[in-house]
Amino acid sequence: MAGYADVIFGGGAIYTADPGGRRLVPATAADGRPATAVAIAGGSVIAVGAADDDLAGPRTEFADLRGRALVPGFQDAHVHPAFAGVTMIGCNLIGAATLDEAIAPYLASLGLGVAPRPSHTLTPKLAVQCSVRS
């Protein structure tokens, strides 16, 4: 490996996303054992596994997790339960580039398809009503 880690996090549980990216699972080292450290260089993860002195250089910082967990991504730990609950029952448009992509999961859950669109522009509420066919 060329270069050293800028930072090595260790001393706690290391988690990663499952292959589908939908939930956290314990990270494993290359030998199958639970991961105990993560090495970062240039803003990217360069190794997950055991604390490895081969990755530590003279300027490498060590971050002791003190038994806490290290999880990927941006974590917003500040949630108001009532607002979060209302958000969870709403319409999730993340990843939808078009109205058809936004409503397709809902229509599929009802066993309905999407009909051809009229040529004029519709509001999303009206579009859903006009696009459903049985």
Secondary structure, 3 states (H helix, E strand, C coil): CCCCEEEEEECCCEEEECCCCCCEEECECCCCCECCEEEEECCEEEEEECCCHHHEEEEEEEEECCCCCECCCCCCCCCCHHHHHHHHCCCCCCCCCCHHHHHHHHHHHCCCEECCCCCCCCCHHHHHHHHEEC
